[in-house]
């Protein structure tokens, strides 16, 4: 299966390149954001073959 991790903030989505993942595997990615970004509502995103998922918005 192919999957992309991302986040959405201020109406703009950002994704990393697609990775291959199998059942039971874990993948992660860290973004370098300005300190001011941590108090902005941010949604975690996951796009995968056949669907997508988003986390509840984070809050400061």
DSSP file (Angstrom, degrees, kcal/mol; ACC not computed):
  #  RESIDUE AA STRUCTURE BP1 BP2  ACC     N-H-->O    O-->H-N    N-H-->O    O-->H-N    TCO  KAPPA ALPHA  PHI   PSI    X-CA   Y-CA   Z-CA
    1    1 A X              0   0    0      0, 0.0    20,-2.7     0, 0.0     2,-0.4   0.000 360.0 360.0 360.0 146.7    0.0    0.0    0.0
    2    2 A X  E     +A   20   0A   0     18,-0.2    47,-1.6    16,-0.0     2,-0.3  -0.868 360.0 177.2-104.9 140.0    1.2    3.6   -0.7
    3    3 A X  E     -AB  19  48A   0     16,-2.5    16,-2.8    -2,-0.4     2,-0.4  -0.984  18.2-155.7-143.2 152.0    0.6    6.3    1.9
    4    4 A X  E     - B   0  47A   0     43,-2.9    43,-2.5    -2,-0.3     2,-0.3  -0.998  10.1-150.2-128.6 132.1    1.4   10.0    2.4
    5    5 A X  E     + B   0  46A   0     -2,-0.4    11,-2.3    12,-0.3     2,-0.3  -0.755  33.3 142.0 -94.6 146.4    1.6   11.8    5.8
    6    6 A X  E     -CB  15  45A   0     39,-2.2    39,-3.0    -2,-0.3     2,-0.3  -0.940  34.8-132.9-163.0-175.3    0.7   15.4    5.9
    7    7 A X  E     -CB  14  44A   0      7,-2.1     7,-2.7    -2,-0.3     2,-0.4  -0.981   9.8-143.0-149.4 158.4   -0.9   18.3    7.9
    8    8 A X  E     +CB  13  43A   0     35,-2.4    35,-2.4    -2,-0.3     2,-0.3  -0.992  23.6 165.0-126.6 131.1   -3.3   21.1    7.2
    9    9 A X  E >   +CB  12  42A   0      3,-2.3     3,-1.5    -2,-0.4    33,-0.1  -0.981  68.6   0.1-146.6 131.0   -3.0   24.6    8.7
   10   10 A X  T 3  S-     0   0    0     31,-0.6     3,-0.1    -2,-0.3    32,-0.1   0.792 129.5 -57.6  62.9  28.5   -4.7   27.8    7.7
   11   11 A X  T 3  S+     0   0    0      1,-0.2     2,-0.4     0, 0.0    -1,-0.3   0.495 114.8 111.0  82.8   2.7   -6.5   26.0    4.8
   12   12 A X  E <   -C    9   0A   0     -3,-1.5    -3,-2.3     2,-0.0     2,-0.3  -0.943  54.8-149.3-115.4 131.7   -3.3   24.8    3.2
   13   13 A X  E     -C    8   0A   0     -2,-0.4     2,-0.4    -5,-0.2    -5,-0.2  -0.772   8.6-167.3-100.3 143.8   -2.3   21.1    3.1
   14   14 A X  E     -C    7   0A   0     -7,-2.7    -7,-2.1    -2,-0.3     2,-0.3  -0.998   8.7-178.0-130.2 129.8    1.3   19.9    3.1
   15   15 A X  E     -C    6   0A   0     -2,-0.4    -9,-0.2    -9,-0.2     2,-0.2  -0.935  20.0-135.8-127.8 150.5    2.4   16.3    2.3
   16   16 A X        -     0   0    0    -11,-2.3     3,-0.1    -2,-0.3    13,-0.0  -0.514  51.2 -71.5 -89.8 170.4    5.6   14.4    2.2
   17   17 A X        -     0   0    0     -2,-0.2   -12,-0.3     1,-0.1    -1,-0.2  -0.253  62.1 -91.3 -60.4 149.6    6.4   12.0   -0.7
   18   18 A X        -     0   0    0    -14,-0.1     2,-0.3    -3,-0.1   -14,-0.2  -0.320  44.1-162.0 -62.6 144.1    4.4    8.8   -0.8
   19   19 A X  E     -A    3   0A   0    -16,-2.8   -16,-2.5    -3,-0.1     2,-0.4  -0.903  20.5-115.3-124.9 155.8    6.0    5.8    1.0
   20   20 A X  E     +A    2   0A   0     -2,-0.3     2,-0.3   -18,-0.2   -18,-0.2  -0.777  39.3 176.9 -89.8 134.4    5.3    2.1    0.8
   21   21 A X        -     0   0    0    -20,-2.7     2,-0.3    -2,-0.4     3,-0.0  -0.999  15.1-156.0-142.3 143.2    3.9    0.5    4.0
   22   22 A X    >   -     0   0    0     -2,-0.3     3,-2.2     1,-0.1    -2,-0.0  -0.748  43.6 -72.3-113.3 162.1    2.6   -2.9    4.9
   23   23 A X  T 3  S+     0   0    0     -2,-0.3    -1,-0.1     1,-0.3     3,-0.1  -0.260 120.2  20.3 -52.9 132.8    0.2   -4.1    7.6
   24   24 A X  T 3  S+     0   0    0      1,-0.3    -1,-0.3    -3,-0.0     2,-0.2   0.284  97.1 119.4  89.1 -10.2    1.8   -3.7   11.1
   25   25 A X    <   -     0   0    0     -3,-2.2     2,-0.4     1,-0.0    -1,-0.3  -0.523  51.7-144.9 -85.9 156.5    4.5   -1.2   10.0
   26   26 A X        -     0   0    0     -2,-0.2     2,-0.3    -3,-0.1    -4,-0.1  -0.948  15.3-177.7-118.3 142.4    4.8    2.3   11.5
   27   27 A X        +     0   0    0     -2,-0.4     2,-0.3    -6,-0.0    -6,-0.0  -0.980   5.3 174.8-134.1 148.7    5.9    5.4    9.6
   28   28 A X        -     0   0    0     -2,-0.3     2,-0.3   -23,-0.0   -23,-0.1  -0.960  12.3-164.3-147.1 165.2    6.5    8.9   10.8
   29   29 A X        -     0   0    0     -2,-0.3     2,-0.5   -23,-0.1   -23,-0.0  -0.981  10.2-147.7-150.8 143.3    7.7   12.3    9.7
   30   30 A X        -     0   0    0     -2,-0.3     2,-0.4     2,-0.0    -2,-0.0  -0.955  10.7-155.1-115.1 130.9    8.7   15.4   11.6
   31   31 A X        -     0   0    0     -2,-0.5     2,-0.9     2,-0.0    -2,-0.0  -0.844  15.6-132.5-102.8 141.1    8.2   18.9   10.2
   32   32 A X        +     0   0    0     -2,-0.4     2,-0.3     0, 0.0    -2,-0.0  -0.835  38.4 175.5 -90.8 107.1   10.3   21.9   11.2
   33   33 A X        -     0   0    0     -2,-0.9     5,-0.1     1,-0.1     2,-0.0  -0.820  35.8-100.4-114.3 152.2    7.8   24.6   11.9
   34   34 A X    >   -     0   0    0     -2,-0.3     3,-1.9     1,-0.1     4,-0.5  -0.360  38.5-111.3 -63.9 150.5    8.2   28.1   13.3
   35   35 A X  G >  S+     0   0    0      1,-0.3     3,-1.3     2,-0.2     4,-0.2   0.838 117.3  61.8 -54.2 -36.1    7.4   28.4   17.0
   36   36 A X  G >  S+     0   0    0      1,-0.3     3,-1.0     2,-0.2    -1,-0.3   0.735  91.4  68.7 -64.5 -21.8    4.3   30.5   16.2
   37   37 A X  G X  S+     0   0    0     -3,-1.9     3,-1.7     1,-0.2    -1,-0.3   0.746  82.9  72.7 -69.4 -23.3    2.9   27.5   14.3
   38   38 A X  G <  S+     0   0    0     -3,-1.3    -1,-0.2    -4,-0.5    -2,-0.2   0.662  97.1  47.7 -71.5 -14.7    2.4   25.5   17.5
   39   39 A X  G <  S+     0   0    0     -3,-1.0     2,-0.4    -4,-0.2    -1,-0.3   0.142  93.1  97.0-107.9  18.5   -0.5   27.7   18.6
   40   40 A X  S <  S-     0   0    0     -3,-1.7    18,-0.1    19,-0.1     2,-0.1  -0.896  90.3-100.0-105.3 136.1   -2.3   27.5   15.2
   41   41 A X        -     0   0    0     -2,-0.4   -31,-0.6    16,-0.1     2,-0.4  -0.354  50.4-176.8 -56.0 122.1   -5.0   24.9   14.7
   42   42 A X  E     -BD   9  58A   0     16,-0.6    16,-2.7   -33,-0.1     2,-0.5  -0.975  16.4-155.6-129.9 139.1   -3.4   22.1   12.8
   43   43 A X  E     -B    8   0A   0    -35,-2.4   -35,-2.4    -2,-0.4     2,-0.3  -0.957  16.3-133.7-116.2 129.6   -4.9   18.8   11.4
   44   44 A X  E     -B    7   0A   0     -2,-0.5    11,-2.2    12,-0.4     2,-0.3  -0.621  26.5-159.1 -78.7 139.9   -2.9   15.7   10.8
   45   45 A X  E     -BE   6  54A   0    -39,-3.0   -39,-2.2    -2,-0.3     2,-0.4  -0.922  17.3-176.4-125.3 147.1   -3.5   14.0    7.4
   46   46 A X  E     -BE   5  53A   0      7,-2.3     7,-2.5    -2,-0.3     2,-0.5  -0.949   4.0-172.9-140.9 119.7   -3.0   10.6    6.0
   47   47 A X  E     +BE   4  52A   0    -43,-2.5   -43,-2.9    -2,-0.4     2,-0.3  -0.953  16.8 166.0-110.5 132.0   -3.8    9.7    2.4
   48   48 A X  E >   -BE   3  51A   0      3,-2.6     3,-2.6    -2,-0.5     2,-0.3  -0.918  49.1 -68.8-140.5 165.9   -3.5    6.0    1.4
   49   49 A X  T 3  S+     0   0    0    -47,-1.6     3,-0.1    -2,-0.3   -46,-0.0  -0.380 123.4  10.2 -57.1 113.2   -4.5    3.8   -1.4
   50   50 A X  T 3  S-     0   0    0     -2,-0.3     2,-0.3     1,-0.1    -1,-0.3   0.439 130.0  -1.9  98.0  -0.4   -8.3    3.7   -1.2
   51   51 A X  E <   -E   48   0A   0     -3,-2.6    -3,-2.6     2,-0.0     2,-0.3  -0.993  59.0-116.6 175.2-168.2   -9.0    6.5    1.3
   52   52 A X  E     -E   47   0A   0     -2,-0.3     2,-0.3    -5,-0.2    -5,-0.2  -0.966  11.5-157.9-154.8 165.5   -7.8    9.1    3.7
   53   53 A X  E     -E   46   0A   0     -7,-2.5    -7,-2.3    -2,-0.3     2,-0.4  -0.991   4.0-166.6-146.9 145.0   -7.9   10.0    7.4
   54   54 A X  E     -E   45   0A   0     -2,-0.3    -9,-0.2    -9,-0.2     2,-0.1  -0.999  17.0-131.7-135.9 143.9   -7.6   13.2    9.4
   55   55 A X        -     0   0    0    -11,-2.2     3,-0.1    -2,-0.4     2,-0.0  -0.372  38.6 -88.5 -80.5 163.4   -7.0   13.8   13.1
   56   56 A X        -     0   0    0      1,-0.1   -12,-0.4   -13,-0.1    -1,-0.1  -0.387  61.4 -85.3 -62.3 155.3   -9.0   16.3   15.2
   57   57 A X        -     0   0    0    -14,-0.1   -14,-0.2    -3,-0.1     2,-0.2  -0.378  42.2-127.9 -66.0 139.9   -7.5   19.8   15.2
   58   58 A X  B     -D   42   0A   0    -16,-2.7   -16,-0.6   -18,-0.1     2,-0.3  -0.555  25.2-163.2 -83.4 154.6   -4.7   20.4   17.7
   59   59 A X              0   0    0     -2,-0.2   -19,-0.1   -18,-0.2   -20,-0.1  -0.974 360.0 360.0-139.5 153.6   -5.0   23.5   20.0
   60   60 A X              0   0    0     -2,-0.3   -21,-0.1   -21,-0.3   -22,-0.0   0.447 360.0 360.0 -74.2 360.0   -2.5   25.4   22.1
